[in-house]
Amino acid sequence: MAPQTTPTFLTESEAAEYLGVSKKTLQRWRFGRLGPNYVKVAGKLIRYHQAILDTWMDQQTIKHENGGQL
């Protein structure tokens, strides 16, 4: 039997859980064009590509001038 793998595309609820936010927050981000890019399947179903969520999270990183060193 093949090992289980994480799905490439996540539902709205799965994406919210993956990001650690509520589904409502993810929806607000989408409506406000603030959150990660998404796919709209058949004009209705919202799906998030996990790699895009990872990239989007990396882009949210706040960098300090001293590289975070004290």
Backbone as JSON Lines, residues from 0, in Angstrom:
{"i":0,"aa":"M","n":[0.85,-1.19,0.0],"ca":[0.0,0.0,0.0],"c":[0.89,1.25,0.0]}
{"i":1,"aa":"A","n":[0.54,2.21,-0.82],"ca":[1.32,3.45,-0.94],"c":[1.11,4.3,0.3]}
{"i":2,"aa":"P","n":[2.15,5.03,0.73],"ca":[2.01,5.92,1.9],"c":[1.05,7.07,1.6]}
{"i":3,"aa":"Q","n":[0.36,7.52,2.63],"ca":[-0.56,8.64,2.51],"c":[0.25,9.93,2.3]}
{"i":4,"aa":"T","n":[-0.21,10.76,1.4],"ca":[0.44,12.04,1.18],"c":[-0.57,13.15,1.39]}
{"i":5,"aa":"T","n":[-0.07,14.33,1.71],"ca":[-0.94,15.49,1.89],"c":[-1.47,15.92,0.53]}
{"i":6,"aa":"P","n":[-2.76,16.22,0.43],"ca":[-3.29,16.65,-0.86],"c":[-2.63,17.94,-1.32]}
{"i":7,"aa":"T","n":[-2.45,18.04,-2.61],"ca":[-1.82,19.24,-3.17],"c":[-2.75,20.44,-3.02]}
{"i":8,"aa":"F","n":[-4.04,20.23,-3.28],"ca":[-5.02,21.31,-3.16],"c":[-5.85,21.11,-1.91]}
{"i":9,"aa":"L","n":[-5.98,22.18,-1.13],"ca":[-6.71,22.13,0.13],"c":[-8.04,22.85,0.0]}
{"i":10,"aa":"T","n":[-9.04,22.34,0.7],"ca":[-10.32,23.05,0.76],"c":[-10.13,24.32,1.58]}
{"i":11,"aa":"E","n":[-11.14,25.13,1.58],"ca":[-11.09,26.38,2.36],"c":[-10.86,26.09,3.84]}
{"i":12,"aa":"S","n":[-11.57,25.11,4.37],"ca":[-11.42,24.75,5.79],"c":[-10.03,24.19,6.08]}
{"i":13,"aa":"E","n":[-9.53,23.32,5.2],"ca":[-8.2,22.75,5.38],"c":[-7.12,23.83,5.3]}
{"i":14,"aa":"A","n":[-7.28,24.76,4.37],"ca":[-6.31,25.85,4.22],"c":[-6.3,26.74,5.46]}
{"i":15,"aa":"A","n":[-7.48,27.04,5.98],"ca":[-7.57,27.86,7.19],"c":[-6.86,27.17,8.36]}
{"i":16,"aa":"E","n":[-7.11,25.88,8.51],"ca":[-6.47,25.13,9.58],"c":[-4.95,25.1,9.38]}
{"i":17,"aa":"Y","n":[-4.51,24.89,8.16],"ca":[-3.09,24.85,7.83],"c":[-2.4,26.16,8.2]}
{"i":18,"aa":"L","n":[-3.1,27.28,7.95],"ca":[-2.54,28.6,8.25],"c":[-2.74,29.02,9.7]}
{"i":19,"aa":"G","n":[-3.59,28.3,10.42],"ca":[-3.85,28.63,11.82],"c":[-4.78,29.8,12.0]}
{"i":20,"aa":"V","n":[-5.7,29.98,11.04],"ca":[-6.69,31.05,11.13],"c":[-8.08,30.44,10.95]}
{"i":21,"aa":"S","n":[-9.1,31.22,11.23],"ca":[-10.45,30.72,11.03],"c":[-10.82,30.75,9.55]}
{"i":22,"aa":"K","n":[-11.81,29.97,9.19],"ca":[-12.3,29.97,7.81],"c":[-12.83,31.35,7.46]}
{"i":23,"aa":"K","n":[-13.47,32.01,8.43],"ca":[-14.01,33.36,8.21],"c":[-12.89,34.36,7.9]}
{"i":24,"aa":"T","n":[-11.77,34.24,8.61],"ca":[-10.63,35.13,8.35],"c":[-10.1,34.91,6.94]}
{"i":25,"aa":"L","n":[-9.97,33.65,6.54],"ca":[-9.5,33.35,5.2],"c":[-10.45,33.92,4.15]}
{"i":26,"aa":"Q","n":[-11.74,33.84,4.41],"ca":[-12.74,34.41,3.5],"c":[-12.6,35.93,3.42]}
{"i":27,"aa":"R","n":[-12.42,36.58,4.57],"ca":[-12.26,38.05,4.58],"c":[-11.02,38.45,3.79]}
{"i":28,"aa":"W","n":[-9.94,37.7,3.97],"ca":[-8.74,37.99,3.21],"c":[-9.0,37.87,1.72]}
{"i":29,"aa":"R","n":[-9.71,36.81,1.33],"ca":[-9.99,36.58,-0.09],"c":[-10.86,37.7,-0.65]}
{"i":30,"aa":"F","n":[-11.92,38.06,0.07],"ca":[-12.81,39.12,-0.39],"c":[-12.09,40.46,-0.47]}
{"i":31,"aa":"G","n":[-11.15,40.69,0.44],"ca":[-10.38,41.93,0.45],"c":[-9.12,41.87,-0.4]}
{"i":32,"aa":"R","n":[-8.91,40.75,-1.06],"ca":[-7.72,40.53,-1.9],"c":[-6.42,40.72,-1.12]}
{"i":33,"aa":"L","n":[-6.43,40.22,0.12],"ca":[-5.27,40.35,0.99],"c":[-4.53,39.04,1.21]}
{"i":34,"aa":"G","n":[-5.22,37.95,1.08],"ca":[-4.66,36.65,1.42],"c":[-3.96,35.97,0.26]}
{"i":35,"aa":"P","n":[-3.69,34.69,0.45],"ca":[-2.99,33.92,-0.59],"c":[-3.86,33.71,-1.83]}
{"i":36,"aa":"N","n":[-3.2,33.49,-2.97],"ca":[-3.92,33.19,-4.21],"c":[-4.66,31.87,-4.05]}
{"i":37,"aa":"Y","n":[-5.72,31.73,-4.81],"ca":[-6.56,30.53,-4.73],"c":[-7.05,30.14,-6.11]}
{"i":38,"aa":"V","n":[-7.64,28.97,-6.18],"ca":[-8.2,28.45,-7.43],"c":[-9.71,28.37,-7.24]}
{"i":39,"aa":"K","n":[-10.44,28.78,-8.27],"ca":[-11.89,28.68,-8.24],"c":[-12.27,27.63,-9.27]}
{"i":40,"aa":"V","n":[-12.76,26.49,-8.81],"ca":[-13.11,25.37,-9.66],"c":[-14.58,25.45,-10.03]}
{"i":41,"aa":"A","n":[-14.86,25.36,-11.32],"ca":[-16.25,25.39,-11.83],"c":[-16.99,26.64,-11.36]}
{"i":42,"aa":"G","n":[-16.25,27.73,-11.17],"ca":[-16.87,28.99,-10.79],"c":[-17.41,29.03,-9.38]}
{"i":43,"aa":"K","n":[-17.14,27.99,-8.58],"ca":[-17.74,27.95,-7.25],"c":[-16.81,27.42,-6.16]}
{"i":44,"aa":"L","n":[-16.17,26.3,-6.39],"ca":[-15.36,25.65,-5.36],"c":[-14.02,26.37,-5.2]}
{"i":45,"aa":"I","n":[-13.69,26.72,-3.98],"ca":[-12.44,27.4,-3.67],"c":[-11.42,26.37,-3.19]}
{"i":46,"aa":"R","n":[-10.25,26.4,-3.8],"ca":[-9.17,25.5,-3.4],"c":[-7.88,26.3,-3.3]}
{"i":47,"aa":"Y","n":[-7.03,25.89,-2.36],"ca":[-5.74,26.54,-2.15],"c":[-4.63,25.51,-2.38]}
{"i":48,"aa":"H","n":[-3.65,25.87,-3.18],"ca":[-2.51,25.01,-3.42],"c":[-1.57,25.15,-2.22]}
{"i":49,"aa":"Q","n":[-1.21,24.04,-1.63],"ca":[-0.4,24.08,-0.41],"c":[0.93,24.8,-0.62]}
{"i":50,"aa":"A","n":[1.57,24.62,-1.76],"ca":[2.85,25.29,-2.02],"c":[2.67,26.81,-2.07]}
{"i":51,"aa":"I","n":[1.53,27.27,-2.58],"ca":[1.27,28.71,-2.63],"c":[1.04,29.25,-1.22]}
{"i":52,"aa":"L","n":[0.38,28.46,-0.37],"ca":[0.2,28.88,1.03],"c":[1.55,29.02,1.7]}
{"i":53,"aa":"D","n":[2.45,28.08,1.45],"ca":[3.79,28.15,2.05],"c":[4.55,29.38,1.56]}
{"i":54,"aa":"T","n":[4.48,29.64,0.26],"ca":[5.15,30.81,-0.31],"c":[4.57,32.09,0.26]}
{"i":55,"aa":"W","n":[3.26,32.16,0.35],"ca":[2.58,33.35,0.87],"c":[3.0,33.59,2.33]}
{"i":56,"aa":"M","n":[3.07,32.51,3.12],"ca":[3.49,32.66,4.52],"c":[4.93,33.18,4.59]}
{"i":57,"aa":"D","n":[5.81,32.66,3.73],"ca":[7.2,33.13,3.7],"c":[7.26,34.62,3.37]}
{"i":58,"aa":"Q","n":[6.36,35.08,2.51],"ca":[6.33,36.49,2.12],"c":[5.84,37.39,3.26]}
{"i":59,"aa":"Q","n":[5.22,36.81,4.27],"ca":[4.72,37.58,5.4],"c":[5.79,37.8,6.47]}
{"i":60,"aa":"T","n":[6.95,37.2,6.25],"ca":[8.05,37.31,7.22],"c":[8.52,38.75,7.32]}
{"i":61,"aa":"I","n":[8.64,39.21,8.54],"ca":[9.15,40.56,8.8],"c":[10.63,40.43,9.12]}
{"i":62,"aa":"K","n":[11.45,41.1,8.33],"ca":[12.89,41.02,8.51],"c":[13.39,42.26,9.22]}
{"i":63,"aa":"H","n":[14.23,42.05,10.2],"ca":[14.84,43.15,10.94],"c":[16.2,43.45,10.34]}
{"i":64,"aa":"E","n":[16.61,44.7,10.47],"ca":[17.87,45.13,9.89],"c":[19.06,44.32,10.38]}
{"i":65,"aa":"N","n":[19.05,43.93,11.65],"ca":[20.19,43.2,12.2],"c":[20.05,41.69,12.04]}
{"i":66,"aa":"G","n":[19.1,41.26,11.22],"ca":[18.94,39.83,10.96],"c":[18.38,39.06,12.14]}
{"i":67,"aa":"G","n":[17.78,39.76,13.1],"ca":[17.2,39.1,14.26],"c":[18.19,38.77,15.35]}
{"i":68,"aa":"Q","n":[19.43,39.24,15.2],"ca":[20.44,38.97,16.22],"c":[20.45,40.07,17.26]}
{"i":69,"aa":"L","n":[20.78,39.7,18.46],"ca":[20.82,40.69,19.56],"c":[22.17,41.35,19.64]}
